[in-house]
Amino acid sequence: MQRLPVTPRRRRRGFTLVEVLLVLAILGVIAAMVIPNLIGAQGTANNQAARNSISGFENALKLYAVANGGSFPDGSAEQVIPLLRNPAQDANGKAVPAYLEKDPKDPWGQVLHYEWPNSKVPNATKPAIWSSGLNKQNEDGAGDDINNWGEQ
């Protein structure tokens, strides 16, 4: 009887360099496809959140106008926001609840801008409200600013 030569069995204990590189290449391809979509979605979400903040501020101003003979408060955000947060008393001396709980801010942490009378739109019937946008620079509603009078 002839015996076959015995070859020692080698145990495989890890991954080869080729396998590791292949997995990294696959992960890189997936990341290259997914990351641009995530970045675009974040920008869209921030723009929509800014529009919602503007809408909330506008609604608070409408409530103020209803309680004050249909007139929006004159001035800028620096003058109007404290008025909406601490409205004082009505004509009967009764305390009026605040129209705003906190300063209206955009998703980038900047306080919204306000103007009444509105110089942005001829014959405007509502105040101009805008966010400074991603660059956080007030461009008077232009540039990357998000506003309530332009394209929605």
PyRosetta script that sets phi, psi and omega in degrees:
from pyrosetta import init, pose_from_sequence

init()
pose = pose_from_sequence("MQRLPVTPRRRRRGFTLVEVLLVLAILGVIAAMVIPNLIGAQGTANNQAARNSISGFENALKLYAVANGGSFPDGSAEQVIPLLRNPAQDANGKAVPAYLEKDPKDPWGQVLHYEWPNSKVPNATKPAIWSSGLNKQNEDGAGDDINNWGEQ")
pose.set_psi(1, 130.4)
pose.set_omega(1, -177.3)
pose.set_phi(2, -99.3)
pose.set_psi(2, 134.1)
pose.set_omega(2, -178.9)
pose.set_phi(3, -93.2)
pose.set_psi(3, 138.0)
pose.set_omega(3, 176.9)
pose.set_phi(4, -79.2)
pose.set_psi(4, 145.8)
pose.set_omega(4, 179.2)
pose.set_phi(5, -65.3)
pose.set_psi(5, 138.7)
pose.set_omega(5, -179.3)
pose.set_phi(6, -90.5)
pose.set_psi(6, 124.0)
pose.set_omega(6, 177.0)
pose.set_phi(7, -108.1)
pose.set_psi(7, 133.7)
pose.set_omega(7, -178.4)
pose.set_phi(8, -68.9)
pose.set_psi(8, 137.6)
pose.set_omega(8, 178.8)
pose.set_phi(9, -82.6)
pose.set_psi(9, 134.3)
pose.set_omega(9, 177.1)
pose.set_phi(10, -100.7)
pose.set_psi(10, 131.8)
pose.set_omega(10, 177.4)
pose.set_phi(11, -87.0)
pose.set_psi(11, 135.7)
pose.set_omega(11, 178.1)
pose.set_phi(12, -91.6)
pose.set_psi(12, 122.5)
pose.set_omega(12, -173.4)
pose.set_phi(13, -115.2)
pose.set_psi(13, 2.6)
pose.set_omega(13, -177.7)
pose.set_phi(14, -163.3)
pose.set_psi(14, -170.1)
pose.set_omega(14, 178.7)
pose.set_phi(15, -98.4)
pose.set_psi(15, 150.6)
pose.set_omega(15, 176.5)
pose.set_phi(16, -81.2)
pose.set_psi(16, 163.3)
pose.set_omega(16, 179.4)
pose.set_phi(17, -60.3)
pose.set_psi(17, -37.8)
pose.set_omega(17, -179.9)
pose.set_phi(18, -63.5)
pose.set_psi(18, -42.3)
pose.set_omega(18, 179.5)
pose.set_phi(19, -64.3)
pose.set_psi(19, -42.8)
pose.set_omega(19, 179.7)
pose.set_phi(20, -63.8)
pose.set_psi(20, -43.9)
pose.set_omega(20, 179.7)
pose.set_phi(21, -64.6)
pose.set_psi(21, -37.5)
pose.set_omega(21, 178.4)
pose.set_phi(22, -63.8)
pose.set_psi(22, -44.5)
pose.set_omega(22, 178.2)
pose.set_phi(23, -63.5)
pose.set_psi(23, -42.9)
pose.set_omega(23, 178.2)
pose.set_phi(24, -62.8)
pose.set_psi(24, -38.6)
pose.set_omega(24, 178.4)
pose.set_phi(25, -65.3)
pose.set_psi(25, -41.3)
pose.set_omega(25, 178.6)
pose.set_phi(26, -64.0)
pose.set_psi(26, -44.6)
pose.set_omega(26, 178.2)
pose.set_phi(27, -62.5)
pose.set_psi(27, -37.2)
pose.set_omega(27, 178.0)
pose.set_phi(28, -64.3)
pose.set_psi(28, -41.3)
pose.set_omega(28, 178.7)
pose.set_phi(29, -64.7)
pose.set_psi(29, -43.2)
pose.set_omega(29, 179.0)
pose.set_phi(30, -63.6)
pose.set_psi(30, -44.6)
pose.set_omega(30, 179.9)
pose.set_phi(31, -62.5)
pose.set_psi(31, -38.6)
pose.set_omega(31, -179.8)
pose.set_phi(32, -64.9)
pose.set_psi(32, -28.2)
pose.set_omega(32, 178.6)
pose.set_phi(33, -84.9)
pose.set_psi(33, -33.9)
pose.set_omega(33, -172.2)
pose.set_phi(34, -87.6)
pose.set_psi(34, -42.6)
pose.set_omega(34, -172.5)
pose.set_phi(35, -59.6)
pose.set_psi(35, -45.2)
pose.set_omega(35, 177.9)
pose.set_phi(36, -59.1)
pose.set_psi(36, -35.8)
pose.set_omega(36, 178.1)
pose.set_phi(37, -67.4)
pose.set_psi(37, -38.2)
pose.set_omega(37, 179.0)
pose.set_phi(38, -67.6)
pose.set_psi(38, -40.9)
pose.set_omega(38, 179.9)
pose.set_phi(39, -64.8)
pose.set_psi(39, -42.5)
pose.set_omega(39, 177.8)
pose.set_phi(40, -64.5)
pose.set_psi(40, -38.7)
pose.set_omega(40, 179.4)
pose.set_phi(41, -66.8)
pose.set_psi(41, -36.8)
pose.set_omega(41, 178.8)
pose.set_phi(42, -64.8)
pose.set_psi(42, -42.7)
pose.set_omega(42, 178.5)
pose.set_phi(43, -63.1)
pose.set_psi(43, -42.5)
pose.set_omega(43, 178.0)
pose.set_phi(44, -63.6)
pose.set_psi(44, -42.3)
pose.set_omega(44, 179.7)
pose.set_phi(45, -64.5)
pose.set_psi(45, -41.0)
pose.set_omega(45, 178.6)
pose.set_phi(46, -64.5)
pose.set_psi(46, -41.3)
pose.set_omega(46, 178.2)
pose.set_phi(47, -63.0)
pose.set_psi(47, -41.8)
pose.set_omega(47, 179.2)
pose.set_phi(48, -67.7)
pose.set_psi(48, -38.3)
pose.set_omega(48, 177.7)
pose.set_phi(49, -64.0)
pose.set_psi(49, -38.0)
pose.set_omega(49, 177.3)
pose.set_phi(50, -64.4)
pose.set_psi(50, -43.0)
pose.set_omega(50, 178.2)
pose.set_phi(51, -62.1)
pose.set_psi(51, -38.2)
pose.set_omega(51, 178.5)
pose.set_phi(52, -67.1)
pose.set_psi(52, -39.1)
pose.set_omega(52, 177.3)
pose.set_phi(53, -63.6)
pose.set_psi(53, -42.6)
pose.set_omega(53, 177.9)
pose.set_phi(54, -61.5)
pose.set_psi(54, -43.1)
pose.set_omega(54, 179.9)
pose.set_phi(55, -63.6)
pose.set_psi(55, -41.7)
pose.set_omega(55, 178.0)
pose.set_phi(56, -63.4)
pose.set_psi(56, -42.1)
pose.set_omega(56, 177.5)
pose.set_phi(57, -63.2)
pose.set_psi(57, -42.7)
pose.set_omega(57, 179.5)
pose.set_phi(58, -62.8)
pose.set_psi(58, -40.0)
pose.set_omega(58, 178.7)
pose.set_phi(59, -65.3)
pose.set_psi(59, -39.4)
pose.set_omega(59, 176.6)
pose.set_phi(60, -62.4)
pose.set_psi(60, -39.7)
pose.set_omega(60, 178.2)
pose.set_phi(61, -66.1)
pose.set_psi(61, -36.7)
pose.set_omega(61, 177.5)
pose.set_phi(62, -65.2)
pose.set_psi(62, -40.4)
pose.set_omega(62, 177.2)
pose.set_phi(63, -62.9)
pose.set_psi(63, -41.4)
pose.set_omega(63, 176.6)
pose.set_phi(64, -60.2)
pose.set_psi(64, -45.5)
pose.set_omega(64, -178.5)
pose.set_phi(65, -62.3)
pose.set_psi(65, -41.0)
pose.set_omega(65, 178.8)
pose.set_phi(66, -60.8)
pose.set_psi(66, -40.9)
pose.set_omega(66, -178.7)
pose.set_phi(67, -77.6)
pose.set_psi(67, -10.4)
pose.set_omega(67, -175.9)
pose.set_phi(68, -126.1)
pose.set_psi(68, 46.7)
pose.set_omega(68, 173.9)
pose.set_phi(69, 67.1)
pose.set_psi(69, 25.2)
pose.set_omega(69, 177.2)
pose.set_phi(70, 82.2)
pose.set_psi(70, 10.0)
pose.set_omega(70, -177.8)
pose.set_phi(71, -103.5)
pose.set_psi(71, 130.9)
pose.set_omega(71, 172.2)
pose.set_phi(72, -77.1)
pose.set_psi(72, 151.6)
pose.set_omega(72, 178.2)
pose.set_phi(73, -70.5)
pose.set_psi(73, 135.5)
pose.set_omega(73, 178.1)
pose.set_phi(74, -76.1)
pose.set_psi(74, 148.7)
pose.set_omega(74, 172.5)
pose.set_phi(75, 121.6)
pose.set_psi(75, -160.2)
pose.set_omega(75, -178.3)
pose.set_phi(76, -108.7)
pose.set_psi(76, 177.5)
pose.set_omega(76, -179.9)
pose.set_phi(77, -59.2)
pose.set_psi(77, -38.5)
pose.set_omega(77, -178.3)
pose.set_phi(78, -62.0)
pose.set_psi(78, -30.0)
pose.set_omega(78, -179.9)
pose.set_phi(79, -89.1)
pose.set_psi(79, -34.0)
pose.set_omega(79, -170.8)
pose.set_phi(80, -88.2)
pose.set_psi(80, -38.3)
pose.set_omega(80, -176.4)
pose.set_phi(81, -59.5)
pose.set_psi(81, -45.2)
pose.set_omega(81, 177.2)
pose.set_phi(82, -60.6)
pose.set_psi(82, -34.2)
pose.set_omega(82, 178.0)
pose.set_phi(83, -64.4)
pose.set_psi(83, -40.2)
pose.set_omega(83, -179.6)
pose.set_phi(84, -75.7)
pose.set_psi(84, -26.8)
pose.set_omega(84, 179.1)
pose.set_phi(85, -82.2)
pose.set_psi(85, -28.7)
pose.set_omega(85, -179.0)
pose.set_phi(86, -135.2)
pose.set_psi(86, 75.0)
pose.set_omega(86, -172.6)
pose.set_phi(87, -73.2)
pose.set_psi(87, -8.1)
pose.set_omega(87, 177.0)
pose.set_phi(88, 75.1)
pose.set_psi(88, -117.8)
pose.set_omega(88, -173.0)
pose.set_phi(89, -129.4)
pose.set_psi(89, 155.6)
pose.set_omega(89, 175.6)
pose.set_phi(90, -84.8)
pose.set_psi(90, -173.2)
pose.set_omega(90, -176.8)
pose.set_phi(91, -62.9)
pose.set_psi(91, -24.6)
pose.set_omega(91, -179.7)
pose.set_phi(92, -90.7)
pose.set_psi(92, 3.0)
pose.set_omega(92, -179.7)
pose.set_phi(93, 82.9)
pose.set_psi(93, 9.6)
pose.set_omega(93, -179.5)
pose.set_phi(94, -87.2)
pose.set_psi(94, 137.8)
pose.set_omega(94, 179.9)
pose.set_phi(95, -63.3)
pose.set_psi(95, 134.1)
pose.set_omega(95, -179.9)
pose.set_phi(96, -101.1)
pose.set_psi(96, 131.9)
pose.set_omega(96, 177.3)
pose.set_phi(97, -66.0)
pose.set_psi(97, 153.4)
pose.set_omega(97, -178.9)
pose.set_phi(98, -64.6)
pose.set_psi(98, 141.8)
pose.set_omega(98, 176.2)
pose.set_phi(99, -81.7)
pose.set_psi(99, -25.1)
pose.set_omega(99, 177.3)
pose.set_phi(100, -128.3)
pose.set_psi(100, 136.3)
pose.set_omega(100, 176.6)
pose.set_phi(101, -81.9)
pose.set_psi(101, -32.8)
pose.set_omega(101, -178.6)
pose.set_phi(102, -147.6)
pose.set_psi(102, 169.2)
pose.set_omega(102, 178.8)
pose.set_phi(103, -61.3)
pose.set_psi(103, 132.8)
pose.set_omega(103, 179.0)
pose.set_phi(104, -73.3)
pose.set_psi(104, 119.7)
pose.set_omega(104, -177.4)
pose.set_phi(105, -122.9)
pose.set_psi(105, 156.9)
pose.set_omega(105, 175.4)
pose.set_phi(106, -88.2)
pose.set_psi(106, 175.3)
pose.set_omega(106, -178.2)
pose.set_phi(107, -63.7)
pose.set_psi(107, -14.8)
pose.set_omega(107, -179.3)
pose.set_phi(108, -96.0)
pose.set_psi(108, 8.0)
pose.set_omega(108, 174.8)
pose.set_phi(109, 84.5)
pose.set_psi(109, 10.0)
pose.set_omega(109, -179.4)
pose.set_phi(110, -96.9)
pose.set_psi(110, 139.8)
pose.set_omega(110, 176.9)
pose.set_phi(111, -67.2)
pose.set_psi(111, 139.6)
pose.set_omega(111, 179.1)
pose.set_phi(112, -66.3)
pose.set_psi(112, 154.5)
pose.set_omega(112, 178.3)
pose.set_phi(113, -99.2)
pose.set_psi(113, 151.0)
pose.set_omega(113, -175.4)
pose.set_phi(114, -142.6)
pose.set_psi(114, 145.5)
pose.set_omega(114, 175.9)
pose.set_phi(115, -150.4)
pose.set_psi(115, 124.8)
pose.set_omega(115, 171.1)
pose.set_phi(116, -147.7)
pose.set_psi(116, 125.3)
pose.set_omega(116, 4.7)
pose.set_phi(117, -64.5)
pose.set_psi(117, 148.4)
pose.set_omega(117, -175.5)
pose.set_phi(118, -80.8)
pose.set_psi(118, 114.0)
pose.set_omega(118, 177.8)
pose.set_phi(119, -95.0)
pose.set_psi(119, -1.0)
pose.set_omega(119, -176.3)
pose.set_phi(120, -83.0)
pose.set_psi(120, -30.2)
pose.set_omega(120, -175.8)
pose.set_phi(121, -129.2)
pose.set_psi(121, 126.8)
pose.set_omega(121, 177.4)
pose.set_phi(122, -61.8)
pose.set_psi(122, 139.4)
pose.set_omega(122, 178.4)
pose.set_phi(123, 54.8)
pose.set_psi(123, 38.9)
pose.set_omega(123, -177.9)
pose.set_phi(124, -67.5)
pose.set_psi(124, 143.4)
pose.set_omega(124, 178.2)
pose.set_phi(125, -106.8)
pose.set_psi(125, -1.7)
pose.set_omega(125, 177.8)
pose.set_phi(126, -140.8)
pose.set_psi(126, 159.5)
pose.set_omega(126, -178.8)
pose.set_phi(127, -68.0)
pose.set_psi(127, 156.9)
pose.set_omega(127, 173.3)
pose.set_phi(128, -85.4)
pose.set_psi(128, 128.3)
pose.set_omega(128, 177.7)
pose.set_phi(129, -131.9)
pose.set_psi(129, 134.5)
pose.set_omega(129, 179.3)
pose.set_phi(130, -151.4)
pose.set_psi(130, 157.0)
pose.set_omega(130, 175.7)
pose.set_phi(131, -103.3)
pose.set_psi(131, 148.5)
pose.set_omega(131, 178.2)
pose.set_phi(132, -70.9)
pose.set_psi(132, -13.3)
pose.set_omega(132, 177.1)
pose.set_phi(133, 79.4)
pose.set_psi(133, -171.6)
pose.set_omega(133, -174.6)
pose.set_phi(134, -59.0)
pose.set_psi(134, -37.9)
pose.set_omega(134, -176.8)
pose.set_phi(135, -79.3)
pose.set_psi(135, -5.0)
pose.set_omega(135, 177.2)
pose.set_phi(136, 59.8)
pose.set_psi(136, 23.2)
pose.set_omega(136, 178.3)
pose.set_phi(137, -110.9)
pose.set_psi(137, 125.2)
pose.set_omega(137, 178.2)
pose.set_phi(138, -72.3)
pose.set_psi(138, 112.1)
pose.set_omega(138, 179.0)
pose.set_phi(139, -111.1)
pose.set_psi(139, 29.2)
pose.set_omega(139, 179.5)
pose.set_phi(140, 54.6)
pose.set_psi(140, 37.1)
pose.set_omega(140, 178.3)
pose.set_phi(141, 89.3)
pose.set_psi(141, -2.5)
pose.set_omega(141, 179.7)
pose.set_phi(142, -100.3)
pose.set_psi(142, -170.8)
pose.set_omega(142, 178.9)
pose.set_phi(143, 61.5)
pose.set_psi(143, -130.6)
pose.set_omega(143, 179.7)
pose.set_phi(144, -91.9)
pose.set_psi(144, 7.9)
pose.set_omega(144, 177.4)
pose.set_phi(145, -62.1)
pose.set_psi(145, 147.8)
pose.set_omega(145, 177.6)
pose.set_phi(146, -111.6)
pose.set_psi(146, 126.9)
pose.set_omega(146, -172.9)
pose.set_phi(147, -131.1)
pose.set_psi(147, 174.3)
pose.set_omega(147, -179.5)
pose.set_phi(148, -102.1)
pose.set_psi(148, 11.0)
pose.set_omega(148, -179.9)
pose.set_phi(149, -120.5)
pose.set_psi(149, -13.2)
pose.set_omega(149, -179.3)
pose.set_phi(150, -92.2)
pose.set_psi(150, -158.1)
pose.set_omega(150, 178.8)
pose.set_phi(151, -64.6)
pose.set_psi(151, 135.7)
pose.set_omega(151, -178.8)
pose.set_phi(152, -101.7)
pose.dump_pdb("model.pdb")
